[in-house]
Amino acid sequence: MLCLDVCTRWNLTYLMLDTAQNFERAFERFEEQDTNFRAELERGEGWPSVDDWDNVRNLRDFLEHFYEVTLRISGTSYVTSNNFFDELSEIDILLRDAQLKSNVDFSVMAIKMKEKYDKYWGDIDKMNLLMFVACILDPRQKLKYLKFALSEMSSSEKACEMMQKLKESLYELFDEYKPPLHSTCSQLSVPTHVFLGEPQQKMKRRMQALYKKRELEICGEDKTSELDKYLAEANEEFVEDFEILLWWKVNSPRFPTLSKMARDVLAIPVSTVASESAFSTRGRVLDQYRSSLTPKSVQALACTQDWI
């Protein structure tokens, strides 16, 4: 069934083209079945030529990337925040490649889209840094992948500036999650084993003190933080069925503070509803019979509808 096109909704344009290209041969057979078919089309936009069908396929392939990205980041039953930057970099590469196409119409369209893209995503000061933090908390990406992606998307100077600002924000956030020293000590003092007598405890404390002294003499004081250890480890392999929440659950004993960060940051969804729903809500709430509602009442109705 052919999906109707809506000029203000690009996703419906994609669905229309995706369906229409499957009926290319059917359009050719129409003239054999109905002699007036071509004459009727000539009164409007005209008969679809071979070049028109080539443009349909090219535009369909181009929009397919955006359609798939929209579906992936609009999910609500899985983690999306850690993949958002990766999808963003994919769009950047797609737009840059489209600008180099021989088709002039495609090139002009891609240039305009890239200008709009740079307006919102070209300056780190205009971005939400949690988007990058979520990327770092993905053990497949971390700072290594982020640095590479930023260098591919922008100049080396700008990438270095963004990485420096991101590192500062990352360590500030980590410091906020670090437990107080007295809290850590109290946690360590919780008994998890059989009680020892006083002589045995003194002997164990003596041996532990001697061990720490020897380690300091050989290696010096270890000031490596939990975050530094996580970033220094090798990245996990990129696999499609990677369960990031399971990874943090398994590794939470090694990274207790970071696991709390991951729990909060990765729980933030990129989008909770389909993007077009935001534009169609107004008509369902504020119609001709309820046109005198105050902004506060409209907001309450819209939020209540979404929560229900």
BADREN-537835 format. One line per 2 residues: number of its first residue (from 1); their letters; for each residue x, y, z of C-alpha. Coordinates in Angstrom, 2 decimals. Each point is the difference from the previous one (the first is absolute). Layout:
NUM> A> X,Y,Z ~ ...
END
This chain:
1> ML> 0.00,0.00,0.00 ~ 1.43,3.36,-1.08
3> CL> 0.70,2.43,2.86 ~ -1.12,3.57,-0.67
5> DV> 2.64,2.71,0.03 ~ -0.17,2.90,2.48
7> CT> 2.23,2.92,-0.95 ~ 0.71,0.95,3.64
9> RW> 0.95,-3.52,1.16 ~ 3.10,-1.41,-1.64
11> NL> -0.52,-3.47,1.50 ~ -3.26,-0.38,-1.93
13> TY> 1.82,1.11,-3.14 ~ 2.47,-2.82,0.59
15> LM> -2.78,-2.56,0.57 ~ -1.80,1.18,-3.15
17> LD> 3.16,-0.31,-2.14 ~ 0.91,-3.34,1.58
19> TA> -3.37,-1.42,-0.97 ~ -0.26,1.72,-3.40
21> QN> 3.31,-1.35,-1.32 ~ -1.36,-3.53,0.32
23> FE> -2.74,0.87,-2.52 ~ 2.24,1.44,-2.71
25> RA> -0.88,-2.78,-2.44 ~ -3.67,0.36,0.90
27> FE> 0.03,3.59,-1.28 ~ 1.34,-1.29,-3.33
29> RF> -2.79,-2.59,-0.21 ~ -2.70,2.55,0.72
31> EE> 0.24,1.44,-3.51 ~ -0.70,-3.43,-1.48
33> QD> -3.11,-0.39,2.16 ~ -1.28,3.60,-0.19
35> TN> 0.64,2.10,-3.09 ~ -0.94,3.20,1.87
37> FR> 2.53,-0.61,2.77 ~ 2.86,1.92,-1.62
39> AE> -2.24,2.82,-1.16 ~ -1.35,0.52,3.52
41> LE> 3.49,0.11,1.50 ~ 1.15,2.52,-2.61
43> RG> -2.59,2.45,1.33 ~ 1.74,0.04,3.36
45> EG> 3.70,-0.50,0.76 ~ 0.50,-2.21,-3.01
47> WP> 0.96,-3.58,-0.75 ~ 2.78,-1.41,2.30
49> SV> 3.07,-0.51,-2.14 ~ 3.02,-2.25,0.54
51> DD> 1.88,2.93,1.54 ~ -2.90,0.64,2.37
53> WD> 0.17,-3.58,1.27 ~ 3.76,0.31,0.45
55> NV> -0.59,3.12,2.11 ~ -2.64,-1.88,2.00
57> RN> 2.48,-2.78,0.83 ~ 2.80,2.44,0.85
59> LR> -2.19,2.11,2.26 ~ -1.48,-3.10,1.61
61> DF> 3.48,-1.39,0.77 ~ 1.04,3.39,1.39
63> LE> -3.02,0.37,2.29 ~ 0.22,-3.61,1.14
65> HF> 3.02,0.82,2.20 ~ -1.89,2.76,1.79
67> YE> -3.08,-2.18,0.37 ~ 1.98,-2.85,1.58
69> VT> 1.86,2.38,2.32 ~ -3.30,1.53,1.13
71> LR> -1.39,-3.44,0.84 ~ 3.11,-0.99,1.94
73> IS> 0.23,3.12,2.18 ~ -3.77,0.11,0.61
75> GT> -0.06,-3.37,1.75 ~ -1.23,-0.16,3.59
77> SY> 0.63,-3.64,0.92 ~ 3.80,0.17,-0.26
79> VT> 2.88,2.39,0.70 ~ 0.32,2.74,-2.64
81> SN> 2.18,2.72,1.55 ~ 3.28,-1.88,-0.57
83> NF> -0.70,-0.37,-3.74 ~ -1.21,3.53,-0.69
85> FD> 3.43,1.50,-0.76 ~ 0.85,-2.95,-2.24
87> EL> -3.19,0.61,-1.98 ~ 0.82,3.71,-0.12
89> SE> 3.43,-0.65,-1.49 ~ -1.59,-2.34,-2.56
91> ID> -2.29,2.83,-1.14 ~ 2.99,2.34,-0.26
93> IL> 1.84,-2.42,-2.29 ~ -3.16,-0.59,-2.04
95> LR> -0.53,3.72,-0.60 ~ 3.63,0.58,-0.95
97> DA> -0.10,-2.85,-2.51 ~ -3.28,1.28,-1.46
99> QL> 1.56,3.41,-0.67 ~ 2.51,-1.65,-2.34
101> KS> -2.60,-1.76,-2.15 ~ -0.12,0.83,-3.70
103> NV> -3.75,0.61,0.24 ~ -0.31,3.77,0.44
105> DF> -3.39,-0.17,1.75 ~ 1.31,-2.47,2.55
107> SV> 3.14,2.04,0.58 ~ -1.94,3.23,0.60
109> MA> -2.43,-1.78,2.33 ~ 2.88,-1.54,1.98
111> IK> 1.74,3.38,0.33 ~ -3.12,1.55,1.51
113> MK> -0.43,-2.95,2.36 ~ 3.66,0.22,1.07
115> EK> -0.42,3.70,0.81 ~ -2.97,-0.83,2.23
117> YD> 1.95,-2.89,1.54 ~ 2.97,2.26,0.84
119> KY> -2.35,2.55,1.54 ~ -1.13,-2.48,2.66
121> WG> 2.94,-2.43,0.23 ~ 3.00,1.99,-1.18
123> DI> 0.75,1.74,3.31 ~ 0.65,-1.96,3.19
125> DK> -1.27,2.92,2.09 ~ -3.47,-0.61,-1.45
127> MN> 0.03,-3.75,0.70 ~ -1.04,-1.94,3.07
129> LL> 3.23,-1.49,1.35 ~ -1.86,-2.97,1.46
131> MF> -0.30,-1.26,-3.57 ~ 3.80,-0.35,-0.08
133> VA> 0.16,-1.39,3.54 ~ -2.42,-2.76,-1.01
135> CI> 2.32,-0.79,-2.91 ~ 2.99,-0.25,2.36
137> LD> -1.94,-2.28,2.35 ~ -0.42,-2.44,-2.89
139> PR> 3.00,-2.35,0.43 ~ 0.15,-0.44,-3.76
141> QK> 0.67,3.70,-0.57 ~ 1.48,1.94,2.94
143> LK> 2.25,3.02,-0.65 ~ 1.98,-1.78,-2.71
145> YL> -2.89,-0.41,-2.38 ~ -1.42,3.41,0.88
147> KF> 3.29,1.72,-0.81 ~ 0.22,-1.80,-3.33
149> AL> -3.61,0.84,-0.95 ~ 0.38,3.67,0.91
151> SE> 3.22,0.30,-2.01 ~ -1.83,-1.46,-3.01
153> MS> -2.94,2.37,0.41 ~ 1.92,3.25,0.57
155> SS> 3.46,1.54,-0.12 ~ 2.75,-1.26,2.30
157> EK> 0.07,3.24,2.00 ~ -3.73,-0.04,0.59
159> AC> 0.07,-3.70,0.87 ~ 2.75,0.60,2.59
161> EM> -1.98,2.87,1.48 ~ -3.12,-2.13,0.28
163> MQ> 1.92,-2.93,1.52 ~ 1.61,2.27,2.62
165> KL> -3.35,1.46,1.03 ~ -1.57,-3.44,0.07
167> KE> 2.74,-1.47,2.20 ~ -0.38,2.81,2.51
169> SL> -3.77,-0.49,0.15 ~ 0.40,-3.78,0.26
171> YE> 2.34,0.20,3.00 ~ -2.21,2.61,1.68
173> LF> -2.99,-2.32,-0.35 ~ 2.04,-2.92,1.32
175> DE> 1.02,2.04,3.06 ~ -3.67,0.66,0.70
177> YK> -0.68,-3.74,0.11 ~ 3.04,-0.93,2.09
179> PP> -1.06,-0.98,3.53 ~ 1.43,1.98,2.95
181> LH> 3.09,-1.45,1.64 ~ -1.76,-0.78,3.29
183> ST> -2.73,-1.79,-1.94 ~ 2.57,-2.18,-1.73
185> CS> 1.69,-0.86,3.26 ~ -3.27,-0.94,1.63
187> QL> -0.83,-2.26,-2.92 ~ 3.35,-1.73,0.26
189> SV> -0.51,-0.61,3.71 ~ -3.16,-2.04,-0.56
191> PT> 0.81,-3.56,1.09 ~ -0.30,-2.55,-2.80
193> HV> 1.94,-2.85,1.56 ~ 0.58,-1.89,3.23
195> FL> 1.18,2.21,2.91 ~ 3.65,-0.36,0.95
197> GE> 1.46,0.26,3.46 ~ 2.02,3.03,1.08
199> PQ> 3.44,-1.63,-0.46 ~ -0.86,-1.21,-3.48
201> QK> -1.36,3.44,-0.96 ~ 3.20,1.72,1.16
203> MK> 2.12,-2.42,-2.02 ~ -2.08,0.48,-3.15
205> RR> 0.11,3.80,0.34 ~ 3.76,-0.16,0.47
207> MQ> 0.47,-2.11,-3.12 ~ -2.28,2.28,-2.01
209> AL> 1.90,3.09,1.14 ~ 3.32,-1.59,-0.95
211> YK> -1.41,-0.94,-3.42 ~ -1.26,3.54,-0.68
213> KR> 3.35,1.46,1.06 ~ 1.88,-2.32,-2.35
215> EL> -2.35,0.83,-2.89 ~ 0.51,3.73,0.55
217> EI> 3.77,-0.45,-0.02 ~ -0.06,-1.95,-3.25
219> CG> -2.85,1.55,-2.02 ~ -0.80,3.23,1.80
221> ED> -3.47,1.13,0.96 ~ -2.77,-1.14,-2.36
223> KT> -2.13,3.03,-0.75 ~ -1.80,-1.54,-2.98
225> SE> -3.70,0.62,0.35 ~ -2.77,-2.40,-0.86
227> LD> -0.82,2.08,-3.08 ~ 3.64,-0.06,-1.19
229> KY> 0.11,-3.78,0.32 ~ -3.20,-0.36,-2.00
231> LA> 1.26,2.27,-2.78 ~ 3.39,-1.74,-0.11
233> EA> -1.50,-3.42,-0.65 ~ -0.38,-1.25,-3.55
235> NE> -3.33,0.66,-1.69 ~ -2.49,-2.81,-0.41
237> EF> -0.66,-1.33,-3.48 ~ -2.79,1.58,-2.07
239> VE> -2.75,-2.61,-0.14 ~ -3.66,0.57,-0.85
241> DF> -1.43,-1.98,2.92 ~ 2.20,1.66,2.63
243> EI> -1.90,0.38,3.30 ~ 1.38,3.15,1.59
245> LL> -2.16,-0.25,3.13 ~ 1.13,-3.58,0.57
247> WW> 3.63,1.07,-0.44 ~ -0.32,2.64,2.71
249> KV> -1.81,-2.42,2.28 ~ 2.82,-2.52,-0.30
251> NS> 2.74,2.62,0.40 ~ -1.64,2.06,2.76
253> PR> 2.24,-1.58,2.70 ~ 3.06,1.32,-1.86
255> FP> -1.52,3.40,-0.78 ~ -2.54,0.73,2.76
257> TL> -0.05,3.78,-0.49 ~ -0.02,-0.14,-3.79
259> SK> -2.78,-2.58,0.03 ~ -2.17,2.48,1.90
261> MA> 0.81,2.64,-2.62 ~ -0.87,-2.43,-2.77
263> RD> -3.27,-0.90,1.69 ~ -1.12,3.64,0.02
265> VL> 1.42,1.17,-3.34 ~ -0.98,-3.02,-2.10
267> AI> -3.54,0.16,1.38 ~ -0.53,3.31,-1.80
269> PV> -1.89,-0.70,-3.26 ~ 0.87,1.96,-3.12
271> ST> -3.66,0.18,-0.96 ~ -3.11,-1.41,1.68
273> VA> -2.48,0.52,-2.84 ~ 0.08,0.09,-3.77
275> SE> 1.22,3.39,-1.16 ~ -3.10,0.79,-2.05
277> SA> -2.28,-0.51,3.02 ~ 1.25,3.25,1.49
279> FS> -1.50,1.89,-2.94 ~ -3.34,-1.82,-0.02
281> TR> -0.73,0.23,3.73 ~ -1.22,3.61,-0.20
283> GR> -2.91,-0.88,-2.25 ~ -1.20,-2.71,2.36
285> VL> 0.16,2.19,3.10 ~ -0.81,3.51,-1.21
287> DQ> -2.89,-0.23,-2.47 ~ -2.77,2.42,-0.96
289> YR> -2.07,-0.96,3.05 ~ 2.83,0.49,2.51
291> SS> 1.81,2.97,-1.50 ~ -0.09,2.10,3.16
293> LT> 2.10,-2.33,2.15 ~ 2.90,1.63,1.82
295> PK> 3.56,-1.12,-0.84 ~ 0.25,-1.65,3.42
297> SV> -3.13,-2.09,-0.63 ~ 1.20,-1.01,-3.48
299> QA> 3.33,-1.08,1.44 ~ -1.74,-2.01,2.73
301> LA> -2.21,-1.76,-2.55 ~ 2.90,-0.80,-2.31
303> CT> 2.14,-1.37,2.84 ~ -2.86,-2.04,1.43
305> QD> -0.72,-1.51,-3.41 ~ 3.65,-0.96,-0.44
307> WI> 0.26,-1.52,3.48 ~ -3.17,-2.05,-0.44
END
